[in-house]
Amino acid sequence: MNYKEKQRMKRFLPRYATCKAIVGKYLEENPLCRGSDKLLIELVDRFCWSRDMRRFSHETITRTRRKFNEAGLYLPSKKTISARRNKELAMREASRERLL
């Protein structure tokens, strides 16, 4: 890793740590955020706006939520998981029918 890459990482890591803290706070306090990226993004944007912080991209927020989920933290409700699974199966079935 060269000098420029190291400097970029130094600037990125504190910002990512801040995003991780904010997303973790909302996922812990509000279970509805665990099942809705739209709600989570809205709350994080409002938080940043009220603190006059630079907003995080939506991809960064959802990526951070996925990292928590991969670690087994702040998982969505069973109802949400079931609904997502049903949609996934429906999409797979629809794509198979179109290909055949």
N, C-alpha and C positions, 0 to 999 in steps of 0.2 A: 504494500500500500504506500503510495507516494505522499508527499507533503500535502498537496491539494486535497486528496481524498481524505486524509486525516482531519484536515480543517473542516471539510464538509460534514464529516461524521460528528465532530465536536458541536457543530451548530445544530445538527439534526437530533442528537440524543436527548438534550434537555427538552426540546419541543415534544419529542415522542413521549418522554417521561411525563410531561404535563398532560398530554392527551390521554395517556394510560390512566393517570390519576383521576381525571375528570370523568372518563367513560366508566371506570371502575366504581366511582362514587354513585353515578346515576344507575348503574346496573344493580348495585347493592341496595340502594334506597327505593327504587321503583321497579317492581317486578314486571310491569307492563312493558318497560324498555327491553326486557330480555326477549320478547317475542316480536318486537316491532322496530326495525332499523329506522323507519321514518320518524317515530317518536323520539328515539335516542338521538338522532341527528338534530332534530328540532330543539331538544333540551340542551344539548351541548352548544349549539349555535347561540341560543339565548344566553347561556352562561358566559360565553366568550364576548358576546355583544354587551352584556351588562358590566363586564370587567374591562371593557375596551381592549380586549385581546385580539390578536389576529385569529381569524377563524381557521379551523382545520378542514381539510377536504373531506367530503363524504366518504371517499374510499379509505382514508386514514381512520375514520371513526369506525366504520364497519370492519376493517381489518383488525383493529384493536379489540372489538367485541368478539371476533372469531378467535383471536388468540386466547382470550379468557375462556371461551367455550372449549377450545382444544385442551386447556388445562383442567377442564371439568368444573370451572367456576361460573356462576350466574347463568345456568342453563335455562332455556325457556320452559314454559309449563308443558305438561304432557299433552294437553289439548292442542297447543301450538305445534308441537313435534308431530303429532298425529295428522293434523291438517296439512303440514308441509309434506309429509310422507305420501299422503293421498294425492296431492298435486303432482309430486314427482312421478308417482306411478301412472297417473293420467297422462302426463306429458310423454313419458316413455312409450306408453301404448299408442298415443296419437302419432308419435314419430315412426313407430314400427308400421303402422297402417299406411302411412304416406310412402314409405320406402318400398313396400311390397307391391 
